[in-house]
Amino acid sequence: MRLVSDIYNESIEPSLGGITKPLTQQYVSVAQLTPWGSKEDSSSSSATSRPRTADYHSHIQCGAEGPRHDASPFPWDDQINQRIVIWEGDISLLAVDAITNTTDETLTEKNRVSKKIFGRAGTALTSAVVHDVGRCKTGEVCVTPGFFLPAKYIIHTVGPIYSEKYHTASESTLHSCYRNVLYKAKELGLRTIALCDISSVQRNFPPDTAAHIALRTIRRFLEQYRAEIVIVCLDPNEQRGGIYEVLAPLYFPRDPLEEQSALWQLPKDVGGAYGEPQLADRQIRIIHNPQHAVMIEADDDSDTSPHDLEMGSDVEYNNIN
């Protein structure tokens, strides 16, 4: 796996005020990034060569437990693999159609991602979020221009604060963040989308769980739409690259052996049609509740909404504000 690092410059103005004129900066284009599907010889001595994949067939011969899946939920698809990039660097330097900012409901949260974005986008961005946008609900998105950034748009989203007690709601809400960002970009006709790690460290989300949710949501989106390019942009300082190095081949296998090995390594719950977490106990209750079954016919996403889990209300995925 190739995680291309960029110099993480901390000299940008850390406040949400930002600059008043463009910075002279070397931006990063999509053409400079290496797609996930670009293969490397596993026998290469290069530090960036792909780790050798374990062959689990010998486990069956030794009487070990069999695979968790009979067939691959995420088959090898080189066309998809050429449209996803996993990159360690500064998201505010990417010359793409849209980048993602993870924030709070007032859009004023200061984290490593937002400081970079607001610092380079300029004071007009601060004015836009304060006077034009105002607030954004958890799990939802709002859009502003990129202003002085090389990106045309910034899609802001509010990730959940993880709670073990309410982990199903937290996981569903994080899925909603990724899904709503991707579908908002599609709605706007954008082709290149850079996703930050929405589950930032300060939100206490287990990094491996968050990576599973992000990767499978992206995979399902790229299966549905065959032109978009998604860049997963990781902060080098948060050291999430190793997690994605291990988990990305499960959702984006690059050869038959990686696809076969994923049958053992993928979790049993690989999400629904859009990558959303499957809540088996809730599905059982719905099946045995005829009144709720009638409600689902009128609103078929009512059971997958994170706000439905938390507050009893619904979020329409196809009507994102």
N, C-alpha and C positions, 0 to 999 in steps of 0.2 A: 504493500500500500504506500502511496506517495502523499505525504502531508507537507505541502509546500509552505514553509514559514515565511512571514514577512516581518520586518523590523517593527516592533511595537513601540512607537514613539510616545512617551508620556509628556512631551512638552506642549501638547495642545491645551488650550485654555480649558480647565476642568469644569467651569461653571456652565449652566445651561444657556448662558447669554451667547457665547460663541463669538465668531469673528464678524466683521462688517464688510470684508472683501475676500475674494477667493485666495486660497493659499497656493503657492507654487509647489506642486507636489507630483511625484511620479505615481500615476494611477495604474491600476491593474485591470487589464481587459480579460474577457472570457477566453480569447485566443491564447493568452499566456498560461492558462490553467490546464492541468492534465485531467482528462476525463477518467472516471473510475474504471471504465472498461478497457483502457489502454494497458495492454498486458506487458509484463516484464518476464524475462527468463528466470525461473526460480533457482537456476544454478549460478546466476550472476553473483559476483562478489560485491556488487554495489550495495550500499547501506539502505537504499530505497527499494531493493528487490522484494518481491512478494514472498511472505513466509510460506513454507510448504504446508499444504493442507493435509490434515490427518485422514487416513482411510479407515472408515469404521466397519468395513466388511469383515475384518478379522475378529471384531468384537462378537459378531454373530456366531462365527465358527467356534469361538471359545465359550459359547453359552451365555454371553452377557445379555443384558436387557436390549430389546430391539429398539428401532427408531420410534420417535414420538409421532411421526406422520408417515402415512403409507405413500403419499405422493407429495411432491414439492409444492407448497403454497406459493412459492416465489420462484418460478422456473428461470433458468439462465436465459437472459434476453440481452444480447449485445447492443441492440438499438437503444434500450433503456439505459444500459450501463454507460453509453457514450453521452448521455444527457444528464448525468449527475457527477458533481465534483465534490470532493471532500478536501477542504483547504484550511490550513491554519494561518491566520493573518488578520489584518485590520479591515473589517467590513466596510468602513467609511471610505476606503480607497478603491473599491470595486466599481468599475465602469459598466454597470448593468442597468436593466430597466427598473428594477426595484430592489431595495434592501429592506431588512426587517429590523425594527427597534423593539426591544423588550422593555416594558415600562410598567408604571402603576396606573391606577384609574384616573389620576390627575395629569398623567403624561409628564410628570416632573421628576420621576425617580432618577437618581444619579447612580449609575452603575458603569462598569468598564465600557460596555457597548454604547450606552447613551452619551457618555462624556465624549467619546470619539465622534459620534454622529453629530451631536449639537455643536461641538467645537469646530468642526469643519463646515457644517451646513450654514452657519452664520446666524445672526440675530433674527433674521426673518423667520427662521424655523421656530424659535422661541415665541415670537409674536403669533405665529399661526396656531400653535398648540394651545396657547393661552386664550386668544381672542376668537379664533375660528372653530376650533375643535372642542376645547374645554374638558370633556371627560370621555372615557372609553371604558365599557364594562369588562370585567374579567372574562376571558375567553373570546372576546370579540376584537374587531380591528377597526382602525381608521387610517386615512391616507392623507399625506401632505406631499407637496413637491419636495424635490431633493435640494432645491436652492443651490448653494455653492458646491454640493457634492457632485461627483461624476455620475451618480445614479439619478435617474429621472424622478423616481418617487421613493418615499419612505412609507412602508406599511407598518404602523405601530400596533402592537398587540400587548395585552395584559395577561401574563402568565399567572397560574395559581401558586399560592404558598402551600407547600406540601404538608399534609397532615396524615399521619399513619392511621388515625382513627377514621378519617374520611378519605382513604387513599383512592377508592374507586371514583369519587367525585373529582379528586385532584387529577387523576390520570385522564378522565374523560375531558376535563377542562383543558389540559395541556394538548390533547389531540385536537380539540376545537380550535385552539390557537394556530397550530400548524395548518390544519385544514382550511380555516378561514383566510389565512394569509395567502395560501396557494390559490384558492378559488377567487379571492378578490383580484389577484394578479391576472388570472384568466379572464375575469369579467372586464378588466381594463384593457385586455388585448396585449398583455406584456408577455415576453418570451423568456427573458433571463431574470431569474429570481434568486436572490441571496438570502438564505435563512441564517440568522444568528441562533445561538443556543438559547432558546426562549426560557428554559428552566435554569436560570442563572444560579450560581452558588448560593447567593443570599436568599433564595427562595426554598432552600432546604430539600430540593427534589432529589431522590436517589439518582445519580448520574446514569447508571445502567438502565434503569426503568425508563428514564427520559429518552435515552438514545433509542431504545426499542420502539417507543411511541413515535419519535421523529422519523426514523428510517422506514417503518412500515407505512406511515401516512404518506410519505414522499413516494414510496414505491407504488402505492395504489393510485396516486395522482398521475404519475408518469405512465402507468398502464392505461389510464383512461384518456389521457391527452398525449399525443405522440410528437409534438413539436417543441414543447417547453424544455428549458434547461434549468436545473435547480442546483445551486451551489450551497453546500452546507459549510458555513464559515465558523470555525472554532477559534476561541480566544487562546493563544498559546500559553497564557499565564494560568489558565484554569486546568490545563493538562487533561483535556478530555479526548485527545487524539488516540490514545491507547485503547479506550473503550470503543471508539468507532472503528479502529483497525480490526478489532475482534468481531464486532457485531455486523458491520456492513456486508461482509460476504454472505451472511445468512439471508439477507433481504435482496442483495444484488450479487448473486454468484456469478463468477467470471469464467467458469468452466464446469464440465459435468461433475468433477470431483467435489468442487465447492458446493454445488447443488445437492449432491448426494450426502455430503457431510452435514449439511444444514438440517436434514431430516432428524438427526440426533440432537442437534444443538439448539434449534428453534424452540421457544416455549410452546406449550400446548395451545395456549390462547394466542393466536396470531391476528386477532382483530377481525372486524367485519369487512364489508365491501369497500369501505373508505379507510380502513385501518383503525377504526374506533374500537376501544376495549369492549369485549363481550361480557356482559354481566349476567351470568347464568341464573343466579337466584332471582334476579328481577324479571328475566324472561319467563321463568316458571310462573311467577305471580301474575304476570300479564296474561299468560295462556289460560289461567284459571279464573280470570276476571272478565266476563263477557262485556261488561260496561266499558272497560278500558279498551277492549278489542275494537269496539265501535268507534271510540275516540281515535284510535290509531288509523282507521280507514280515512278519517278526515285530516289527520296530521301525522304522516307516517314517520316523522323524525322525532316525535315527542319523547320516545324512550331513550334516544341517544344523546339528548341535550344535557350538558353538565349542569345547567341551571335547573333542569327538571329534577335532577338528583338532589340539588342543594336547596331549592326554594319552591319547587312545585310549578315552575313556569317553563315555557318553551322558548327555544331559540330557533328561528328559521334559518337554516344554513344557506338557502338560496335567496335570502333577502338581507345581505350583509350591508350594514350602514358604514 
